[in-house]
Amino acid sequence: MQSFDLIVIGSGSGLEVSAQAARRGLSVAVVENGPFGGTCLNRGCIPSKMLIYTADVMETIRRAPLFGVKTAPPEADWRRIRRRVFESVDAEARSIEEANRRHPRISVFKGHGRFVDRKVLDVGGEQITAETIVIAAGSRPRIPPIDGLEDVPFVTSDDVMRLDEKPRRMAMLGGGYISAEFAHFFGALGTRVSIIEQEPLLLPGEDDDISERFTEVYERRFDLHVGSTVTQVRRDGHELLLRVSSDGSERTLSTDVLMVAVGRAPNSDLLDVEKTGVEVDDKGFVKTNEYLETNIPGIWALGDIVGRYMLKHNANLEAVHVAHNIFNPEKRARISYRGMPHAVFASPQVAGVGLTERQAQRQRLDYAVGVYDYHDTAYGSSIEDHEGFVKVVAARDTRDILGCHIIGTEASVLIQEAAIAMRARLPTTAITQSIYVHPALPEVVQRAFLSVRF
């Protein structure tokens, strides 16, 4: 058995901890079963956003006549699109792995790791141990128990981007952010997309007004089946047939490719974390305290496997705290998730930070709301955005920002100012009394804050 000062399981954000340990002269083991860089680089945010930008370009070309610009109908070269993305992504993953292998203080263990004792890990028959262990092994797509699903070919976010050919038809099971983004991508390239979501609205975790507007837009673009469930899947030649149930009635939906996107499951079970004594919740997410240490001293966890926010920027934040707390035991820092933003890179984009109005109601807070439409600003009108709006939720007594929610052009960019203000605990006046460039798109955020009536 080999002994190390530190073991990091997962080569995504966990590498922040291993890199700091190596710089301090500690011996480090990095355990990774797949390509280095984690979900974000290889199967998540990086390749998906590179692909989605292609869809944005296609959409811009198609909207050109709206602005008096004549263009030829755009055509998508699927293989070139895919090659552009994965030549870059795969090269970066190899580069990260090679850099770790070259480091004199880091040992790379490539393979599936499982705990066999409290602080003992088996990787391909080789056992390693360390007093300090960081569990950063991420999550995987959750596969629902649907009759026949295991007997037919389907894809998830792990492999949908590497399809050999662009599908003619695609059905997406689930109406969350993953389906929203990939529907935009494949739809813009000409695939006929169907989305089946059991809730009455797409993006059900967003503010209700945002979800309603987003669903309205997607109803015009795609074949939507909201308030519906898939009860059976079967293969018929080259087709997949889905039995879709809604309000007591059933219909059959045929497709060429089925994508399952109903959420993600933590990889704690694949690691046999119960052998360590580490506690997990009823969904399998690793429990940690405010310092991100588990109930077992010396075992820490971060990222998707913790499950507080399944976002790369959250994992990075947690990694910084874990590294600080491991190497500064006398000055441990509590993590704060205040002002944690998120974005959906669909069309229209969606972004949010803080409480939705529904959450404010459930907490029985005394709040006020402000809403402002993109097209009522100079820039929003000039770009012909007639769907977008910004919604603000604020506390009446303190004028603290409780939440901000945006749908429309560059929502992922516009949310940042509200997130920064919330993180710094600044009141709404931090935005209402600022000076904004005119005419620029961020004015819509200030107008929304100005529209709050306390």
C-alpha positions as a Markdown table, in Angstrom:
| # | Residue | x | y | z |
|---|---|---|---|---|
| 1 | Met | 0.0 | 0.0 | 0.0 |
| 2 | Gln | 1.3 | 3.4 | -1.0 |
| 3 | Ser | 0.9 | 6.3 | 1.5 |
| 4 | Phe | 0.5 | 10.0 | 0.5 |
| 5 | Asp | 0.0 | 13.2 | 2.4 |
| 6 | Leu | -3.1 | 14.0 | 0.3 |
| 7 | Ile | -5.5 | 12.1 | -2.0 |
| 8 | Val | -7.8 | 14.0 | -4.4 |
| 9 | Ile | -10.5 | 11.9 | -6.1 |
| 10 | Gly | -11.5 | 13.7 | -9.3 |
| 11 | Ser | -9.6 | 15.9 | -11.7 |
| 12 | Gly | -12.0 | 18.8 | -12.0 |
| 13 | Ser | -12.1 | 21.5 | -9.4 |
| 14 | Gly | -10.3 | 19.2 | -7.0 |
| 15 | Leu | -7.1 | 19.9 | -8.8 |
| 16 | Glu | -7.0 | 23.3 | -7.1 |
| 17 | Val | -6.4 | 21.5 | -3.8 |
| 18 | Ser | -3.8 | 19.0 | -5.2 |
| 19 | Ala | -1.9 | 21.8 | -6.9 |
| 20 | Gln | -1.6 | 23.8 | -3.7 |
| 21 | Ala | -0.5 | 20.7 | -1.8 |
| 22 | Ala | 2.2 | 19.9 | -4.4 |
| 23 | Arg | 3.4 | 23.5 | -4.3 |
| 24 | Arg | 3.8 | 23.1 | -0.5 |
| 25 | Gly | 6.0 | 20.0 | -1.1 |
| 26 | Leu | 3.4 | 17.4 | 0.0 |
| 27 | Ser | 3.1 | 14.1 | -1.7 |
| 28 | Val | -0.2 | 13.9 | -3.7 |
| 29 | Ala | -2.2 | 11.2 | -5.4 |
| 30 | Val | -4.8 | 12.2 | -8.0 |
| 31 | Val | -7.4 | 9.5 | -8.8 |
| 32 | Glu | -9.3 | 9.9 | -12.1 |
| 33 | Asn | -11.2 | 7.3 | -14.1 |
| 34 | Gly | -11.7 | 9.4 | -17.2 |
| 35 | Pro | -10.1 | 12.3 | -19.0 |
| 36 | Phe | -8.7 | 15.1 | -16.9 |
| 37 | Gly | -10.6 | 18.3 | -16.4 |
| 38 | Gly | -13.8 | 16.9 | -15.0 |
| 39 | Thr | -17.3 | 17.2 | -16.3 |
| 40 | Cys | -17.1 | 20.9 | -17.2 |
| 41 | Leu | -14.2 | 20.5 | -19.6 |
| 42 | Asn | -15.1 | 17.2 | -21.2 |
| 43 | Arg | -18.9 | 16.7 | -21.0 |
| 44 | Gly | -20.4 | 19.9 | -19.7 |
| 45 | Cys | -20.1 | 23.6 | -19.8 |
| 46 | Ile | -17.1 | 24.1 | -22.1 |
| 47 | Pro | -18.0 | 21.9 | -25.1 |
| 48 | Ser | -21.7 | 22.7 | -24.7 |
| 49 | Lys | -21.2 | 26.4 | -24.8 |
| 50 | Met | -18.9 | 26.1 | -27.8 |
| 51 | Leu | -21.6 | 24.2 | -29.6 |
| 52 | Ile | -24.3 | 26.6 | -28.4 |
| 53 | Tyr | -22.4 | 29.6 | -29.8 |
| 54 | Thr | -22.7 | 27.9 | -33.2 |
| 55 | Ala | -26.5 | 27.8 | -32.7 |
| 56 | Asp | -26.4 | 31.5 | -31.7 |
| 57 | Val | -24.6 | 32.3 | -35.0 |
| 58 | Met | -27.2 | 30.4 | -37.0 |
| 59 | Glu | -30.0 | 32.2 | -35.2 |
| 60 | Thr | -28.3 | 35.6 | -35.8 |
| 61 | Ile | -28.1 | 34.8 | -39.6 |
| 62 | Arg | -31.7 | 33.7 | -39.7 |
| 63 | Arg | -32.8 | 37.0 | -38.0 |
| 64 | Ala | -30.8 | 39.1 | -40.3 |
| 65 | Pro | -33.7 | 40.0 | -42.6 |
| 66 | Leu | -35.4 | 41.6 | -39.6 |
| 67 | Phe | -32.7 | 44.3 | -39.7 |
| 68 | Gly | -32.7 | 44.7 | -43.5 |
| 69 | Val | -29.8 | 42.3 | -44.2 |
| 70 | Lys | -30.2 | 39.7 | -46.9 |
| 71 | Thr | -28.4 | 36.4 | -46.4 |
| 72 | Ala | -28.3 | 33.0 | -48.0 |
| 73 | Pro | -29.9 | 30.2 | -45.9 |
| 74 | Pro | -27.2 | 29.0 | -43.5 |
| 75 | Glu | -26.1 | 25.3 | -43.6 |
| 76 | Ala | -24.5 | 23.4 | -40.8 |
| 77 | Asp | -21.5 | 21.2 | -41.3 |
| 78 | Trp | -21.9 | 18.8 | -38.4 |
| 79 | Arg | -18.6 | 17.1 | -38.5 |
| 80 | Arg | -16.7 | 20.4 | -38.7 |
| 81 | Ile | -18.7 | 21.9 | -35.8 |
| 82 | Arg | -18.0 | 18.9 | -33.7 |
| 83 | Arg | -14.3 | 18.7 | -34.7 |
| 84 | Arg | -13.8 | 22.4 | -33.8 |
| 85 | Val | -15.0 | 21.7 | -30.3 |
| 86 | Phe | -13.5 | 18.4 | -29.4 |
| 87 | Glu | -10.1 | 18.9 | -30.9 |
| 88 | Ser | -9.8 | 21.8 | -28.5 |
| 89 | Val | -11.4 | 20.1 | -25.5 |
| 90 | Asp | -9.5 | 16.8 | -25.9 |
| 91 | Ala | -6.2 | 18.5 | -26.3 |
| 92 | Glu | -6.8 | 20.5 | -23.1 |
| 93 | Ala | -7.7 | 17.4 | -21.2 |
| 94 | Arg | -4.5 | 15.6 | -22.3 |
| 95 | Ser | -2.5 | 18.7 | -21.4 |
| 96 | Ile | -3.9 | 18.8 | -17.9 |
| 97 | Glu | -3.2 | 15.1 | -17.4 |
| 98 | Glu | 0.4 | 15.4 | -18.8 |
| 99 | Ala | 1.1 | 18.3 | -16.5 |
| 100 | Asn | 0.0 | 16.3 | -13.5 |
| 101 | Arg | 2.0 | 13.3 | -14.5 |
| 102 | Arg | 5.2 | 15.4 | -15.0 |
| 103 | His | 4.9 | 17.0 | -11.5 |
| 104 | Pro | 7.5 | 15.4 | -9.2 |
| 105 | Arg | 5.1 | 15.6 | -6.2 |
| 106 | Ile | 2.0 | 14.2 | -7.9 |
| 107 | Ser | 1.2 | 10.6 | -8.7 |
| 108 | Val | -1.7 | 10.0 | -11.1 |
| 109 | Phe | -3.8 | 6.9 | -10.6 |
| 110 | Lys | -5.9 | 6.4 | -13.7 |
| 111 | Gly | -8.8 | 4.1 | -13.0 |
| 112 | His | -12.0 | 3.6 | -11.0 |
| 113 | Gly | -11.4 | 4.2 | -7.3 |
| 114 | Arg | -13.4 | 2.6 | -4.5 |
| 115 | Phe | -12.9 | 2.9 | -0.7 |
| 116 | Val | -12.1 | -0.3 | 1.0 |
| 117 | Asp | -11.6 | 1.2 | 4.5 |
| 118 | Arg | -11.9 | 4.5 | 6.2 |
| 119 | Lys | -9.0 | 6.2 | 4.5 |
| 120 | Val | -7.9 | 3.4 | 2.1 |
| 121 | Leu | -8.7 | 3.6 | -1.7 |
| 122 | Asp | -8.4 | 0.8 | -4.2 |
| 123 | Val | -7.6 | 1.9 | -7.7 |
| 124 | Gly | -7.3 | -1.0 | -10.2 |
| 125 | Gly | -6.1 | -3.4 | -7.6 |
| 126 | Glu | -3.6 | -1.0 | -6.1 |
| 127 | Gln | -4.3 | 0.4 | -2.7 |
| 128 | Ile | -3.4 | 3.9 | -1.5 |
| 129 | Thr | -4.0 | 5.8 | 1.7 |
| 130 | Ala | -3.6 | 9.3 | 3.1 |
| 131 | Glu | -4.6 | 11.1 | 6.3 |
| 132 | Thr | -6.2 | 13.9 | 4.2 |
| 133 | Ile | -8.6 | 13.0 | 1.4 |
| 134 | Val | -10.7 | 15.3 | -0.8 |
| 135 | Ile | -13.7 | 13.7 | -2.5 |
| 136 | Ala | -14.4 | 15.7 | -5.7 |
| 137 | Ala | -15.7 | 12.9 | -7.9 |
| 138 | Gly | -18.7 | 14.8 | -9.3 |
| 139 | Ser | -22.0 | 13.4 | -10.6 |
| 140 | Arg | -23.5 | 11.6 | -13.5 |
| 141 | Pro | -26.8 | 11.8 | -15.5 |
| 142 | Arg | -29.7 | 10.2 | -13.5 |
| 143 | Ile | -31.5 | 7.5 | -15.4 |
| 144 | Pro | -35.2 | 7.2 | -14.5 |
| 145 | Pro | -36.9 | 3.8 | -14.1 |
| 146 | Ile | -39.0 | 3.8 | -17.4 |
| 147 | Asp | -40.3 | 0.6 | -18.9 |
| 148 | Gly | -38.1 | -0.5 | -21.8 |
| 149 | Leu | -35.5 | 2.3 | -21.4 |
| 150 | Glu | -32.7 | 0.0 | -20.6 |
| 151 | Asp | -33.4 | -2.0 | -23.7 |
| 152 | Val | -33.1 | 0.8 | -26.2 |
| 153 | Pro | -30.2 | 3.1 | -27.2 |
| 154 | Phe | -30.4 | 6.5 | -25.7 |
| 155 | Val | -28.0 | 9.4 | -25.0 |
| 156 | Thr | -27.3 | 11.8 | -22.1 |
| 157 | Ser | -25.4 | 15.0 | -21.8 |
| 158 | Asp | -22.3 | 12.8 | -21.5 |
| 159 | Asp | -22.4 | 11.6 | -25.1 |
| 160 | Val | -25.0 | 13.7 | -27.0 |
| 161 | Met | -22.3 | 16.1 | -28.2 |
| 162 | Arg | -20.2 | 13.4 | -29.8 |
| 163 | Leu | -22.9 | 11.9 | -32.0 |
| 164 | Asp | -21.6 | 10.9 | -35.4 |
| 165 | Glu | -24.4 | 12.5 | -37.3 |
| 166 | Lys | -26.8 | 15.3 | -36.6 |
| 167 | Pro | -30.2 | 13.7 | -35.8 |
| 168 | Arg | -33.2 | 14.4 | -38.0 |
| 169 | Arg | -35.5 | 14.1 | -34.9 |
| 170 | Met | -34.6 | 14.1 | -31.3 |
| 171 | Ala | -36.8 | 13.7 | -28.2 |
| 172 | Met | -35.6 | 15.1 | -24.9 |
| 173 | Leu | -36.9 | 13.6 | -21.6 |
| 174 | Gly | -36.8 | 16.4 | -19.1 |
| 175 | Gly | -37.4 | 20.2 | -19.4 |
| 176 | Gly | -34.6 | 21.6 | -17.3 |
| 177 | Tyr | -31.6 | 23.6 | -18.3 |
| 178 | Ile | -29.8 | 20.7 | -20.1 |
| 179 | Ser | -32.7 | 20.1 | -22.4 |
| 180 | Ala | -33.3 | 23.8 | -22.9 |
| 181 | Glu | -29.7 | 24.3 | -24.0 |
| 182 | Phe | -29.4 | 21.3 | -26.3 |
| 183 | Ala | -32.9 | 22.0 | -27.8 |
| 184 | His | -31.6 | 25.4 | -28.9 |
| 185 | Phe | -28.4 | 23.9 | -30.3 |
| 186 | Phe | -29.9 | 21.0 | -32.3 |
| 187 | Gly | -33.0 | 23.0 | -33.2 |
| 188 | Ala | -30.9 | 25.8 | -34.7 |
| 189 | Leu | -29.1 | 23.3 | -36.8 |
| 190 | Gly | -32.3 | 21.8 | -38.2 |
| 191 | Thr | -33.2 | 18.9 | -35.9 |
| 192 | Arg | -36.9 | 18.5 | -35.1 |
| 193 | Val | -36.9 | 18.6 | -31.3 |
| 194 | Ser | -39.6 | 17.3 | -28.9 |
| 195 | Ile | -39.4 | 18.0 | -25.2 |
| 196 | Ile | -41.3 | 16.0 | -22.6 |
| 197 | Glu | -41.5 | 17.5 | -19.1 |
| 198 | Gln | -43.7 | 16.3 | -16.2 |
| 199 | Glu | -44.1 | 19.8 | -14.7 |
| 200 | Pro | -46.5 | 22.3 | -16.3 |
| 201 | Leu | -43.6 | 24.6 | -17.3 |
| 202 | Leu | -40.1 | 24.3 | -18.6 |
| 203 | Leu | -37.2 | 25.4 | -16.3 |
| 204 | Pro | -39.4 | 24.7 | -13.3 |
| 205 | Gly | -36.7 | 25.8 | -10.9 |
| 206 | Glu | -36.7 | 29.3 | -12.1 |
| 207 | Asp | -39.0 | 32.2 | -11.0 |
| 208 | Asp | -42.5 | 31.4 | -12.2 |
| 209 | Asp | -42.7 | 34.5 | -14.5 |
| 210 | Ile | -39.4 | 33.5 | -16.1 |
| 211 | Ser | -40.6 | 29.8 | -16.6 |
| 212 | Glu | -43.8 | 31.0 | -18.1 |
| 213 | Arg | -42.2 | 33.3 | -20.6 |
| 214 | Phe | -39.6 | 30.7 | -21.5 |
| 215 | Thr | -42.2 | 28.0 | -22.1 |
| 216 | Glu | -44.2 | 30.4 | -24.3 |
| 217 | Val | -41.1 | 31.0 | -26.5 |
| 218 | Tyr | -40.2 | 27.3 | -26.7 |
| 219 | Glu | -43.8 | 26.4 | -27.6 |
| 220 | Arg | -43.3 | 28.4 | -30.8 |
| 221 | Arg | -40.0 | 26.7 | -31.6 |
| 222 | Phe | -40.4 | 23.1 | -30.6 |
| 223 | Asp | -42.8 | 20.2 | -30.0 |
| 224 | Leu | -43.6 | 20.6 | -26.3 |
| 225 | His | -45.3 | 18.0 | -24.1 |
| 226 | Val | -45.5 | 19.7 | -20.6 |
| 227 | Gly | -47.4 | 18.1 | -17.8 |
| 228 | Ser | -46.5 | 14.8 | -19.4 |
| 229 | Thr | -44.5 | 11.6 | -18.5 |
| 230 | Val | -43.0 | 8.9 | -20.6 |
| 231 | Thr | -44.3 | 5.5 | -19.4 |
| 232 | Gln | -42.7 | 3.2 | -21.9 |
| 233 | Val | -39.9 | 3.2 | -24.6 |
| 234 | Arg | -39.5 | 0.6 | -27.3 |
| 235 | Arg | -37.6 | 0.2 | -30.5 |
| 236 | Asp | -39.3 | -0.2 | -33.9 |
| 237 | Gly | -36.7 | -0.7 | -36.6 |
| 238 | His | -34.6 | 2.5 | -36.7 |
| 239 | Glu | -37.2 | 4.4 | -34.7 |
| 240 | Leu | -37.8 | 4.8 | -31.0 |
| 241 | Leu | -41.4 | 4.9 | -29.8 |
| 242 | Leu | -42.3 | 6.7 | -26.6 |
| 243 | Arg | -45.6 | 6.3 | -24.9 |
| 244 | Val | -46.4 | 9.7 | -23.5 |
| 245 | Ser | -49.1 | 10.1 | -20.8 |
| 246 | Ser | -50.8 | 13.4 | -20.0 |
| 247 | Asp | -54.0 | 14.1 | -18.1 |
| 248 | Gly | -55.1 | 10.5 | -18.3 |
| 249 | Ser | -54.6 | 10.2 | -22.1 |
| 250 | Glu | -51.8 | 8.6 | -23.9 |
| 251 | Arg | -50.1 | 9.1 | -27.3 |
| 252 | Thr | -47.1 | 7.7 | -29.1 |
| 253 | Leu | -44.2 | 9.9 | -30.1 |
| 254 | Ser | -41.6 | 8.6 | -32.6 |
| 255 | Thr | -38.0 | 9.8 | -32.7 |
| 256 | Asp | -34.6 | 8.9 | -34.0 |
| 257 | Val | -32.6 | 9.8 | -30.9 |
| 258 | Leu | -33.7 | 9.9 | -27.3 |
| 259 | Met | -31.9 | 12.1 | -24.9 |
| 260 | Val | -32.4 | 11.6 | -21.1 |
| 261 | Ala | -31.9 | 14.8 | -19.1 |
| 262 | Val | -33.9 | 14.5 | -15.9 |
| 263 | Gly | -31.2 | 15.5 | -13.4 |
| 264 | Arg | -27.9 | 14.2 | -12.0 |
| 265 | Ala | -26.9 | 11.7 | -9.4 |
| 266 | Pro | -23.8 | 12.0 | -7.2 |
| 267 | Asn | -21.0 | 9.4 | -7.7 |
| 268 | Ser | -20.8 | 8.6 | -4.0 |
| 269 | Asp | -22.2 | 5.1 | -4.6 |
| 270 | Leu | -19.5 | 4.3 | -7.2 |
| 271 | Leu | -16.9 | 5.2 | -4.6 |
| 272 | Asp | -18.4 | 3.0 | -1.9 |
| 273 | Val | -18.1 | 6.0 | 0.5 |
| 274 | Glu | -19.9 | 4.0 | 3.2 |
| 275 | Lys | -16.7 | 2.1 | 3.8 |
| 276 | Thr | -15.2 | 5.4 | 5.1 |
| 277 | Gly | -18.0 | 6.2 | 7.5 |
| 278 | Val | -18.7 | 9.4 | 5.6 |
| 279 | Glu | -22.4 | 10.4 | 5.9 |
| 280 | Val | -24.5 | 11.0 | 2.8 |
| 281 | Asp | -28.1 | 12.3 | 2.5 |
| 282 | Asp | -31.1 | 10.3 | 1.2 |
| 283 | Lys | -30.1 | 11.2 | -2.4 |
| 284 | Gly | -26.5 | 10.1 | -1.9 |
| 285 | Phe | -24.9 | 13.6 | -1.7 |
| 286 | Val | -22.0 | 13.8 | 0.7 |
| 287 | Lys | -22.8 | 15.8 | 3.9 |
| 288 | Thr | -20.3 | 18.5 | 4.9 |
| 289 | Asn | -20.1 | 21.2 | 7.5 |
| 290 | Glu | -19.7 | 24.9 | 6.9 |
| 291 | Tyr | -16.0 | 24.3 | 6.3 |
| 292 | Leu | -16.7 | 21.5 | 3.7 |
| 293 | Glu | -15.3 | 18.8 | 6.0 |
| 294 | Thr | -17.3 | 15.5 | 6.3 |
| 295 | Asn | -18.1 | 13.9 | 9.6 |
| 296 | Ile | -14.8 | 12.0 | 9.3 |
| 297 | Pro | -11.9 | 14.3 | 10.3 |
| 298 | Gly | -9.5 | 14.7 | 7.4 |
| 299 | Ile | -12.0 | 13.8 | 4.7 |
| 300 | Trp | -13.4 | 16.7 | 2.7 |
| 301 | Ala | -15.8 | 17.0 | -0.2 |
| 302 | Leu | -16.6 | 19.6 | -2.9 |
| 303 | Gly | -18.5 | 20.1 | -6.1 |
| 304 | Asp | -21.4 | 18.1 | -7.5 |
| 305 | Ile | -20.9 | 15.3 | -5.1 |
| 306 | Val | -21.9 | 17.7 | -2.3 |
| 307 | Gly | -24.8 | 18.9 | -4.3 |
| 308 | Arg | -25.5 | 22.4 | -2.9 |
| 309 | Tyr | -25.1 | 24.0 | -6.3 |
| 310 | Met | -24.2 | 21.8 | -9.2 |
| 311 | Leu | -22.3 | 24.5 | -11.0 |
| 312 | Lys | -18.7 | 24.8 | -12.0 |
| 313 | His | -18.2 | 28.2 | -10.5 |
| 314 | Asn | -19.6 | 26.8 | -7.2 |
| 315 | Ala | -17.1 | 23.9 | -7.3 |
| 316 | Asn | -14.3 | 26.4 | -7.8 |
| 317 | Leu | -15.5 | 28.4 | -4.8 |
| 318 | Glu | -15.6 | 25.3 | -2.7 |
| 319 | Ala | -12.2 | 24.1 | -3.9 |
| 320 | Val | -10.6 | 27.4 | -2.8 |
| 321 | His | -12.2 | 27.0 | 0.7 |
| 322 | Val | -11.2 | 23.4 | 1.0 |
| 323 | Ala | -7.6 | 24.2 | 0.1 |
| 324 | His | -7.5 | 27.1 | 2.6 |
| 325 | Asn | -9.1 | 25.1 | 5.4 |
| 326 | Ile | -6.8 | 22.1 | 4.9 |
| 327 | Phe | -3.6 | 24.2 | 4.9 |
| 328 | Asn | -4.7 | 26.8 | 7.5 |
| 329 | Pro | -6.3 | 24.7 | 10.2 |
| 330 | Glu | -6.1 | 27.5 | 12.8 |
| 331 | Lys | -7.8 | 30.0 | 10.4 |
| 332 | Arg | -10.6 | 28.0 | 8.8 |
| 333 | Ala | -13.0 | 30.0 | 6.7 |
| 334 | Arg | -16.8 | 29.3 | 6.6 |
| 335 | Ile | -18.1 | 29.1 | 3.1 |
| 336 | Ser | -20.8 | 31.5 | 2.0 |
| 337 | Tyr | -23.0 | 30.8 | -1.0 |
| 338 | Arg | -24.6 | 34.2 | -0.9 |
| 339 | Gly | -24.9 | 35.7 | -4.4 |
| 340 | Met | -24.5 | 32.4 | -6.3 |
| 341 | Pro | -25.6 | 33.1 | -9.8 |
| 342 | His | -26.6 | 30.7 | -12.5 |
| 343 | Ala | -27.4 | 30.9 | -16.2 |
| 344 | Val | -29.1 | 28.9 | -18.9 |
| 345 | Phe | -27.5 | 29.3 | -22.4 |
| 346 | Ala | -30.6 | 28.7 | -24.3 |
| 347 | Ser | -32.4 | 31.1 | -26.7 |
| 348 | Pro | -33.6 | 33.2 | -25.0 |
| 349 | Gln | -30.9 | 33.1 | -22.3 |
| 350 | Val | -32.0 | 32.8 | -18.7 |
| 351 | Ala | -30.1 | 33.8 | -15.5 |
| 352 | Gly | -30.9 | 34.2 | -11.9 |
| 353 | Val | -29.4 | 34.9 | -8.4 |
| 354 | Gly | -31.0 | 34.7 | -5.0 |
| 355 | Leu | -34.7 | 34.0 | -4.1 |
| 356 | Thr | -37.5 | 33.6 | -6.6 |
| 357 | Glu | -40.8 | 35.3 | -5.7 |
| 358 | Arg | -42.2 | 31.9 | -4.9 |
| 359 | Gln | -39.4 | 31.2 | -2.4 |
| 360 | Ala | -39.9 | 34.7 | -0.8 |
| 361 | Gln | -43.6 | 33.9 | -0.4 |
| 362 | Arg | -42.9 | 30.5 | 1.2 |
| 363 | Gln | -40.5 | 32.2 | 3.7 |
| 364 | Arg | -43.2 | 34.8 | 4.4 |
| 365 | Leu | -40.9 | 37.6 | 3.7 |
| 366 | Asp | -42.1 | 41.2 | 3.3 |
| 367 | Tyr | -40.9 | 41.9 | -0.2 |
| 368 | Ala | -41.5 | 44.1 | -3.2 |
| 369 | Val | -41.1 | 43.3 | -7.0 |
| 370 | Gly | -40.0 | 45.3 | -9.9 |
| 371 | Val | -40.1 | 44.2 | -13.6 |
| 372 | Tyr | -38.9 | 45.9 | -16.7 |
| 373 | Asp | -39.0 | 44.8 | -20.4 |
| 374 | Tyr | -36.1 | 44.8 | -22.7 |
| 375 | His | -38.0 | 46.5 | -25.5 |
| 376 | Asp | -38.8 | 49.5 | -23.3 |
| 377 | Thr | -35.1 | 50.4 | -23.3 |
| 378 | Ala | -33.3 | 51.9 | -26.2 |
| 379 | Tyr | -30.9 | 49.1 | -26.8 |
| 380 | Gly | -33.4 | 46.4 | -26.2 |
| 381 | Ser | -35.7 | 47.9 | -28.8 |
| 382 | Ser | -32.8 | 48.3 | -31.3 |
| 383 | Ile | -32.0 | 44.6 | -31.1 |
| 384 | Glu | -35.7 | 43.6 | -31.4 |
| 385 | Asp | -35.8 | 41.7 | -28.2 |
| 386 | His | -39.5 | 41.6 | -27.4 |
| 387 | Glu | -39.4 | 38.6 | -25.1 |
| 388 | Gly | -36.8 | 39.7 | -22.5 |
| 389 | Phe | -37.4 | 41.2 | -19.1 |
| 390 | Val | -35.7 | 41.6 | -15.7 |
| 391 | Lys | -37.4 | 40.9 | -12.5 |
| 392 | Val | -36.2 | 42.0 | -9.1 |
| 393 | Val | -37.3 | 40.8 | -5.6 |
| 394 | Ala | -36.3 | 43.1 | -2.7 |
| 395 | Ala | -36.9 | 43.4 | 1.0 |
| 396 | Arg | -39.3 | 46.3 | 1.8 |
| 397 | Asp | -37.7 | 47.2 | 5.2 |
| 398 | Thr | -34.0 | 47.0 | 4.4 |
| 399 | Arg | -34.2 | 47.3 | 0.6 |
| 400 | Asp | -31.8 | 44.4 | 0.4 |
| 401 | Ile | -31.7 | 42.5 | -2.9 |
| 402 | Leu | -33.4 | 39.2 | -2.3 |
| 403 | Gly | -33.2 | 38.0 | -5.9 |
| 404 | Cys | -32.9 | 39.0 | -9.5 |
| 405 | His | -34.1 | 37.0 | -12.5 |
| 406 | Ile | -33.5 | 37.7 | -16.2 |
| 407 | Ile | -34.7 | 36.2 | -19.5 |
| 408 | Gly | -33.4 | 37.7 | -22.8 |
| 409 | Thr | -30.3 | 38.7 | -24.7 |
| 410 | Glu | -27.1 | 38.3 | -22.7 |
| 411 | Ala | -28.9 | 37.4 | -19.5 |
| 412 | Ser | -25.8 | 35.4 | -18.4 |
| 413 | Val | -23.8 | 38.7 | -18.5 |
| 414 | Leu | -26.4 | 41.0 | -17.1 |
| 415 | Ile | -27.0 | 38.9 | -14.0 |
| 416 | Gln | -23.5 | 39.6 | -12.8 |
| 417 | Glu | -24.0 | 43.1 | -11.4 |
| 418 | Ala | -26.9 | 41.9 | -9.3 |
| 419 | Ala | -24.8 | 38.9 | -8.1 |
| 420 | Ile | -21.9 | 41.2 | -7.2 |
| 421 | Ala | -24.2 | 43.5 | -5.2 |
| 422 | Met | -25.8 | 40.6 | -3.4 |
| 423 | Arg | -22.4 | 39.0 | -2.6 |
| 424 | Ala | -21.2 | 42.4 | -1.2 |
| 425 | Arg | -24.5 | 42.8 | 0.7 |
| 426 | Leu | -25.3 | 46.0 | -1.0 |
| 427 | Pro | -28.9 | 47.3 | -1.1 |
| 428 | Thr | -30.9 | 48.1 | -4.2 |
| 429 | Thr | -29.5 | 51.7 | -4.2 |
| 430 | Ala | -26.1 | 50.3 | -5.2 |
| 431 | Ile | -27.7 | 49.8 | -8.6 |
| 432 | Thr | -30.4 | 52.5 | -8.8 |
| 433 | Gln | -27.9 | 55.2 | -7.9 |
| 434 | Ser | -25.1 | 54.0 | -10.2 |
| 435 | Ile | -24.4 | 55.6 | -13.6 |
| 436 | Tyr | -25.1 | 53.4 | -16.6 |
| 437 | Val | -23.9 | 53.9 | -20.1 |
| 438 | His | -26.7 | 55.0 | -22.4 |
| 439 | Pro | -27.9 | 53.4 | -24.6 |
| 440 | Ala | -26.5 | 50.1 | -23.5 |
| 441 | Leu | -28.3 | 46.9 | -22.6 |
| 442 | Pro | -27.4 | 46.9 | -18.8 |
| 443 | Glu | -29.9 | 49.8 | -18.5 |
| 444 | Val | -32.7 | 47.3 | -18.4 |
| 445 | Val | -31.3 | 46.0 | -15.1 |
| 446 | Gln | -31.2 | 49.4 | -13.5 |
| 447 | Arg | -34.7 | 50.2 | -14.8 |
| 448 | Ala | -36.0 | 47.0 | -13.2 |
| 449 | Phe | -34.5 | 48.0 | -9.9 |
| 450 | Leu | -35.9 | 51.5 | -10.2 |
| 451 | Ser | -39.3 | 50.0 | -10.8 |
| 452 | Val | -39.5 | 48.3 | -7.4 |
| 453 | Arg | -42.1 | 50.1 | -5.4 |
| 454 | Phe | -41.3 | 49.8 | -1.7 |
